[in-house]
Amino acid sequence: MVDPELLSQLIGDIYDAALDPSLWVGVLEQATQFIGGTAAGLYWKDITVQGELHYVYNVEPSSVDAYFNKYIRFDPSLTAQFFFNVGEIYNTTNVLPYDEFVETTFYKEWVKPNGWADHLAATLDKSATSFAQFGVFRNERQGLADDDMRQRMHLLVPHVRRAVLIGNVMDLQKEKAGTLSDALNRLDASVFLLDKHCHIAFSNMAAQTLLDDATILRAVNDTLIAVDPHAAQVLRNVVAAASGGDGAVGADGVAIPLSSKPGQNWAADILPLTSGARRHAVGLHAAVAAVFVRKVSMAAPYPTEVAARQFQLTPSEARVLDAMLKVSGVSGMAEALGISESTVKTHLQNIFGKTGVRRQADLIKLVAARARPLSDH
């Protein structure tokens, strides 16, 4: 049974980490204990700023280095980005059969030496330019992820996702400002601090530019209103909920679409401010929520993702297909994936059967042809 007080404290600590990244390791330790694992990791990469961050709990530095220097390319869980939506939770057996997993180079050389048996994860962000994942490891004694672990993970993922998205905007490690409002004034992103009625207690210069444009957001009697009626209602509801504490916001305040019009891909992330270190950092006692507004990069479907969905490929088959698009020959694919050549051949035969082609060259042409119409959307 989940302790409501413990959960509330953990959620508060997660949000504090959005403003102070040095807290993430401690948060991951608490999350590992709450969810029921032995270690945890948080990974984010954004190619637009050539940035890559990772925080880990109870993982040896040498193992972290080995993962990013060598084993990340063998990691089957990264294929999950082709199959699972943002916020969905998945473990090893959702990605490939376990008996196949234990035969991989990734398991034999990296997972097993660490004493792990499973990894329960969620994709926090997946766009044309960025990818973020949160995961908790289980050791061999704990075994595979069970329903209780999934339920506890489900309680935390929306909050971790919100904190990561906002933390990426803030990047306060580089700031030396005395208060949160001082730091916000230095950001390129648009940020509003609101009271429970959406009255604007503070807006930075970028936010004021958005208001002057009045295409996405506008201010009426110092009240922030989204131009899109549905977005306006969601914004009001989430900000009002934020006055009730961290846990009251739930999953609704993450990546709120601010417009339904083509080309206007703006989203808002809402950070509660009524408790924890955030309360003291704000310096504005009326503010209950910070609203971060960002332009969203819409991701064109990756060719492997399009083919996997269209031809109903399994995650294992999708991994082989993805490898085929990058390297040539069965032996090259086997080496790239860390699996045997016979396993590659088996999956290729299944892919040929589902797609109706018989040669790898024809399969590559088929994938390219199928990807093009969807990527133009």
Secondary structure, DSSP 4 states (H G I P E B T S, - for coil): ---HHHHHHHHHHHHHHHH-GGGHHHHHHHHHHHHT-SEEEEEEEETTTTEEEEEEES--HHHHHHHHHTGGGG-GGGGGGGT--TT-EE-HHHHS-HHHHTTSHHIIIIIGGGTEEEEEEEEEEE-SSEEEEEEEEEETTT-S--HHHHHHHHHHHHHHHHHHHHHHHH-GGG---SSHHHHHTT-SSEEEEE-TT-BEEEE-HHHHHHHHH-SSEEEETTEEEESSHHHHHHHHHHHHHHTT-HHHHTTTTSSEE---STT--EEEEEEE-SSHHHHHHH--TT--EEEEEEE--PPPPPHHHHHHHHTT--HHHHHHHHHHHHS-SHHHHHHHHTS-HHHHHHHHHHHHHHHT--SHHHHHHHHHHHHHHHHT-
